[in-house]
């Protein structure tokens, strides 16, 4: 029996798709191994978002071949779609599969023996029209469920439409069926993910709100989150529904990219800052304790110092909880490459640093608000220096003394002081402490 190992570079969507491939190989009775161990087959699922995609891919291929020089190496995913010839030049790569064929390895190869020459199975991205179900988990408690793929937007900085094709999604019934399977496997929380999740149902008679309403009714599902949703797709109806739902958690992640309207126009974004502000204000009006995360890009071509500080001040004025700050990097075949002025790389990094400092302040202020309150926390399995971590409903990272009996349970925890590492200490309910004491006495 041949052993296969996987490595994922990139986003949670990539992780969910890698998990789907792992299950396919497992069902085909391959032995699943860790990427850090010797294997007969290595499959590398790549990302194209950052400029170091090539070096990351090359480094990962070398790592695999050091463990087994005769291993069959397949490179799949977004970078494989965009730069197949470049990947084919990496010594030791046997096959490159783009968006259409990345789930077809088992159909294309029977024996997975080393090839004399790299095989490229790469077609026009417009031929990637099928939707492949996928889900993954980063622990035994929370699962990431793919509900959408591809994107119809043409943002100036982004290669995703070129790497994944047009927007597409399954029927709601299919997503609900996958959710039931995850609940049966023991997951308490599902995080909906996709390239542009809010575009679910594009071109059909279904939409994202209907999907959320259906997921809200899944028996046994205790928690539901949306990994990210564009502000123009986050409708008032969705926010009102989230406010009323007992399953949807008070947590939103909404890409902004810039708080300057001139930059939003340059970036070809489909909204302006006033709409974004309206979304944040409505969330806070209806769900005051909600955590709101923001994506921001610094140093995009055309971002003058004036536009940067306009963006900084706008974000500072918002009642948001944390930022994911990305430093702009040039990507081939994007509109941004045609724009001026180009921001020097050192200045890009300096702007990123300033926004990350702002993010730290906002995160600290948000976390401090809840000290002394009691919040429901879903605990994970890992023992980290005698503590176990979990996420509250509104995305506070909470730590309590390790107790394996709490794994994958939701506990009402009194939120304590914040640590230097960025989590809040929590106080367990009295009944849990008493139960633990009784068990320890019985053991003694």
C-alpha positions in Angstrom: 0.0 0.0 0.0 1.5 3.3 -1.0 1.7 6.2 1.4 0.5 9.7 0.4 1.2 12.9 2.2 -0.3 16.4 1.7 1.0 20.0 2.3 -1.3 23.0 2.0 0.0 26.5 1.2 -2.5 29.3 1.7 -6.0 29.9 3.0 -8.7 28.0 4.9 -10.4 27.2 1.6 -7.2 25.5 0.4 -7.1 23.5 3.6 -10.7 22.3 3.1 -9.9 21.2 -0.4 -6.8 19.4 0.7 -8.9 17.5 3.3 -11.3 16.5 0.5 -8.4 15.1 -1.5 -7.1 13.2 1.6 -10.5 11.6 2.0 -10.5 10.6 -1.7 -7.2 8.8 -1.2 -8.3 7.3 2.0 -11.4 5.8 0.4 -9.1 4.4 -2.4 -7.2 2.6 0.4 -4.0 4.6 0.3 -2.0 4.9 3.5 -2.2 8.5 4.8 1.0 10.0 6.2 2.4 13.3 7.5 4.2 15.6 5.1 7.2 15.6 7.5 7.6 11.8 7.1 8.8 9.7 4.1 6.0 8.9 1.6 5.6 7.5 -1.9 3.3 10.4 -3.1 3.5 14.0 -2.1 0.7 16.4 -3.0 1.2 20.1 -2.6 -1.8 22.4 -2.8 -0.5 25.9 -3.6 -1.6 29.5 -3.2 -1.1 32.5 -5.5 -1.9 35.4 -3.2 1.6 36.5 -2.3 4.8 37.1 -4.3 6.7 34.3 -2.6 4.4 31.5 -4.1 7.3 30.3 -6.3 9.8 30.1 -3.5 7.3 28.5 -1.1 6.5 25.9 -3.7 10.1 25.2 -4.6 11.1 24.9 -1.0 8.2 22.5 -0.3 9.1 20.2 -3.2 12.7 20.1 -2.0 11.6 19.1 1.5 9.5 16.2 0.0 12.3 14.9 -2.2 14.8 15.0 0.7 12.5 12.5 2.5 12.1 10.3 -0.5 14.0 11.2 -3.8 11.9 8.7 -5.7 8.5 10.0 -4.5 5.8 11.1 -7.0 5.3 14.9 -6.5 2.1 16.6 -7.6 1.6 20.3 -7.5 -2.0 21.5 -7.6 -4.1 24.6 -6.9 -4.0 28.3 -7.6 -0.3 28.8 -8.3 -0.4 25.6 -10.5 -3.2 27.2 -12.6 -1.4 30.5 -13.0 2.2 29.4 -13.5 2.3 25.7 -14.7 5.4 26.1 -16.9 7.3 27.8 -14.0 6.4 24.9 -11.7 7.4 22.4 -14.3 10.9 23.8 -14.2 11.2 22.8 -10.5 13.3 19.6 -10.4 11.4 16.6 -9.2 7.9 17.7 -9.9 5.9 14.9 -11.8 2.6 16.6 -12.5 1.0 20.0 -12.4 -2.8 20.2 -12.1 -4.8 23.4 -12.5 -8.2 24.4 -11.2 -10.2 22.0 -13.4 -8.1 18.9 -12.8 -6.8 19.2 -9.2 -9.3 16.7 -7.8 -8.7 14.1 -10.6 -5.3 12.7 -9.5 -6.8 9.3 -8.8 -8.4 9.2 -12.2 -5.3 10.3 -14.1 -2.7 8.1 -12.4 -2.9 4.4 -11.4 0.6 3.7 -10.1 2.0 7.1 -9.2 5.5 6.2 -10.4 8.2 8.9 -11.0 7.9 10.5 -14.4 10.8 11.2 -16.8 9.3 14.6 -17.7 6.8 16.8 -15.8 3.2 16.3 -17.0 1.1 19.5 -17.2 -2.7 19.0 -16.9 -3.7 22.6 -17.2 -6.6 24.0 -19.1 -8.3 27.4 -19.5 -9.6 28.5 -16.1 -12.9 29.2 -17.7 -13.3 25.4 -18.0 -13.3 25.1 -14.2 -17.1 25.1 -13.9 -17.7 22.2 -11.5 -18.1 22.6 -7.8 -16.2 20.2 -5.6 -17.4 19.8 -2.0 -14.8 20.2 0.7 -14.5 20.6 4.4 -11.7 20.5 6.9 -10.9 21.2 10.6 -8.0 22.6 12.6 -9.1 20.6 15.6 -11.9 18.3 16.8 -14.3 21.2 17.4 -14.5 23.6 14.5 -14.9 22.6 10.8 -14.5 24.8 7.7 -17.1 24.1 5.1 -16.7 25.2 1.5 -19.9 26.6 0.1 -18.6 28.6 -2.9 -15.7 28.8 -5.4 -14.4 31.2 -8.0 -15.1 34.9 -8.3 -16.6 37.3 -10.8 -15.1 40.4 -9.4 -12.1 42.1 -11.1 -10.3 43.7 -8.2 -7.1 45.4 -9.4 -4.7 43.5 -7.1 -6.2 39.9 -7.2 -5.3 36.8 -9.3 -8.0 34.6 -7.8 -10.4 34.9 -10.7 -7.5 33.8 -13.0 -6.7 30.9 -10.7 -10.1 29.6 -9.8 -12.5 30.7 -12.5 -16.1 32.1 -12.3 -18.3 32.1 -9.2 -20.1 28.8 -8.6 -21.7 27.0 -5.7 -23.7 23.9 -4.9 -27.4 23.7 -4.0 -28.4 24.6 -0.4 -29.5 21.0 0.1 -25.9 19.8 -0.7 -24.4 22.2 1.9 -26.9 21.2 4.5 -26.2 17.5 3.9 -22.5 18.2 4.4 -23.3 20.1 7.5 -25.2 17.1 8.9 -22.3 14.9 8.2 -20.0 17.2 10.2 -22.4 17.4 13.1 -22.5 13.6 13.1 -18.7 13.5 13.3 -18.9 15.6 16.4 -18.2 19.1 15.3 -19.9 21.8 17.4 -19.1 24.7 15.1 -19.0 25.2 11.3 -17.3 28.1 9.6 -18.6 28.8 6.1 -15.8 29.5 3.7 -15.4 30.3 0.0 -13.6 32.6 -2.4 -16.5 35.0 -2.2 -19.0 33.3 0.1 -21.6 36.0 0.0 -21.9 35.4 -3.8 -23.4 31.9 -3.0 -26.2 31.0 -5.4 -25.0 33.4 -8.1 -27.0 32.7 -11.3 -29.5 30.5 -9.5 -32.7 31.1 -7.5 -30.9 30.6 -4.2 -28.9 33.1 -2.2 -26.6 33.5 0.8 -29.3 34.5 3.2 -31.4 31.4 2.3 -28.3 29.3 2.9 -27.8 30.8 6.4 -31.5 30.3 7.2 -31.1 26.6 6.2 -27.9 26.1 8.2 -29.6 27.7 11.2 -32.0 24.8 11.3 -29.4 21.9 11.1 -30.1 19.7 14.1 -27.2 19.5 16.5 -25.3 22.4 15.1 -24.5 24.7 18.0 -22.4 27.4 16.2 -22.2 28.9 12.8 -19.7 31.5 11.5 -18.9 33.1 8.1 -15.2 33.3 7.5 -15.5 36.4 5.4 -18.2 38.4 3.4 -17.9 41.4 1.1 -19.6 44.5 2.5 -21.7 44.9 -0.6 -23.0 41.4 -0.1 -23.6 41.7 3.6 -27.1 42.9 3.4 -29.2 44.5 6.2 -31.4 41.3 6.0 -28.4 39.1 6.8 -27.4 41.3 9.7 -30.9 41.3 11.1 -31.0 37.5 10.7 -27.7 37.1 12.5 -29.0 39.2 15.4 -32.0 37.0 15.9 -30.3 33.6 15.4 -29.1 31.5 18.3 -26.8 29.6 16.1 -25.0 32.3 14.2 -22.2 33.7 16.3 -21.7 37.5 16.9 -18.6 37.7 14.8 -18.2 39.2 11.3 -15.1 39.4 9.1 -15.6 42.1 6.4 -12.9 43.0 3.9 -12.3 46.7 3.5 -8.9 47.0 1.8 -8.9 50.8 2.1 -10.8 53.5 3.9 -10.1 56.0 1.1 -12.8 56.2 -1.5 -10.3 57.2 -4.1 -8.3 54.0 -3.4 -11.4 51.8 -3.4 -12.2 53.2 -6.8 -8.6 52.5 -8.0 -8.8 49.0 -6.5 -12.1 48.4 -8.4 -13.9 47.5 -5.3 -17.7 47.4 -5.4 -18.5 49.8 -2.5 -17.4 53.0 -0.9 -16.5 53.8 2.7 -20.0 55.1 3.6 -21.5 51.7 2.9 -18.9 50.0 5.0 -19.5 52.3 7.9 -23.2 51.7 7.6 -22.7 47.9 7.9 -20.5 48.3 10.9 -22.9 50.7 12.6 -25.9 48.4 12.0 -24.1 45.4 13.4 -23.1 47.3 16.5 -26.6 48.6 16.9 -28.2 45.2 16.7 -25.4 43.1 18.2 -23.4 45.4 20.5 -21.0 42.6 21.6 -20.1 41.5 18.1 -16.5 41.1 17.0 -15.7 42.6 13.6 -12.6 41.9 11.7 -11.3 43.9 8.8 -9.0 43.1 5.8 -6.7 46.0 4.7 -4.1 46.3 2.0 -1.2 48.8 2.3 0.9 50.2 -0.4 -1.3 49.5 -3.4 -0.2 51.6 -6.5 -1.8 55.0 -6.3 -1.9 55.0 -2.5 -0.3 58.4 -1.7 0.5 59.3 1.9 -2.7 61.4 2.0 -4.8 58.4 0.9 -3.1 56.1 3.4 -3.8 58.4 6.4 -7.3 59.0 5.1 -7.7 55.2 5.3 -6.0 55.0 8.7 -8.2 57.6 10.2 -11.3 56.0 8.8 -10.4 52.6 10.2 -9.5 54.2 13.5 -13.0 55.8 13.7 -14.8 52.5 13.2 -16.0 50.3 16.1 -14.1 47.2 14.8 -12.1 44.7 16.8 -9.0 43.6 14.8 -7.3 44.0 11.4 -5.7 41.6 9.0 -3.2 43.8 7.2 -1.6 42.7 3.9 1.3 44.4 2.3 0.6 44.8 -1.4 2.8 42.6 -3.7 2.9 42.7 -7.5 1.0 39.8 -9.1 1.3 39.0 -12.9 -1.6 39.9 -15.2 -3.3 42.2 -12.7 -4.6 45.7 -13.4 -2.6 47.1 -10.5 0.6 46.7 -12.5 -0.5 49.4 -14.8 -1.1 52.0 -12.1 1.1 54.8 -10.7 2.6 55.9 -8.4 4.3 52.8 -7.2 4.8 52.8 -3.5 8.3 51.9 -2.4 8.5 48.6 -0.6 10.0 50.1 2.5 7.1 52.5 2.7 4.6 49.7 2.2 6.1 47.9 5.2 6.1 51.0 7.3 2.4 51.5 6.6 1.7 47.9 7.4 3.4 48.3 10.7 1.3 51.3 11.6 -1.9 49.5 10.8 -0.9 46.4 12.7 -0.2 48.6 15.8 -3.7 50.0 15.4 -5.0 46.5 15.2 -3.3 45.6 18.4 -4.9 48.5 20.1 -8.3 47.7 18.8 -8.0 44.1 19.8 -6.8 45.0 23.3 -9.7 47.4 23.8 -12.2 44.9 22.5 -11.0 42.1 24.7 -10.9 44.4 27.8 -14.6 45.2 27.4 -15.6 41.7 28.5 -13.5 41.2 31.6 -16.0 40.2 34.3 -18.6 39.1 31.8 -19.6 35.4 31.3 -19.4 34.2 27.7 -20.0 30.7 26.1 -16.6 29.2 25.1 -16.0 26.2 22.9 -12.8 24.5 24.0 -10.2 22.7 21.9 -8.2 19.6 22.6 -4.6 20.7 22.8 -2.7 21.1 26.1 -0.6 24.2 25.9 1.6 24.5 29.0 -1.1 23.3 31.3 -3.9 25.4 29.7 -6.5 24.7 27.1 -7.8 27.4 24.7 -11.2 28.1 23.2 -13.2 30.7 21.3 -16.0 32.6 22.8 -19.1 33.3 20.8 -17.8 36.7 20.0 -14.3 35.5 19.1 -12.4 36.1 22.3 -9.5 33.7 22.8 -9.9 32.2 26.3 -7.6 30.0 28.3 -8.5 27.8 31.4 -6.4 25.1 33.2 -6.3 22.0 31.1 -9.1 19.5 31.7 -9.6 16.9 28.9 -13.3 16.5 29.9 -13.9 20.0 28.6 -12.6 19.2 25.1 -15.3 20.0 22.4 -17.7 21.3 25.0 -19.2 24.8 25.3 -18.8 26.2 28.8 -20.1 29.5 30.3 -16.8 31.1 31.3 -16.2 34.3 33.3 -13.7 36.3 31.3 -10.6 37.4 33.2 -7.6 39.5 32.6 -5.8 39.5 29.3 -2.3 37.9 28.9 0.7 39.2 27.1 0.2 36.5 24.5 -3.2 37.9 23.5 -5.7 35.6 25.2 -8.0 36.2 28.2 -7.8 33.9 31.2 -11.1 32.4 32.1 -12.8 31.2 35.3 -14.5 27.8 35.1 -18.1 27.5 36.5 -18.3 26.2 40.1 -20.1 23.0 39.1 -17.2 22.1 36.7 -14.6 22.8 39.4 -16.5 20.7 41.9 -16.9 17.8 39.4 -13.2 18.0 38.7 -12.3 17.9 42.4 -14.5 14.8 42.9 -12.8 13.0 40.0 -9.3 13.9 41.4 -10.3 12.6 44.8 -11.6 9.3 43.4 -8.3 8.9 41.5 -6.3 9.5 44.6 
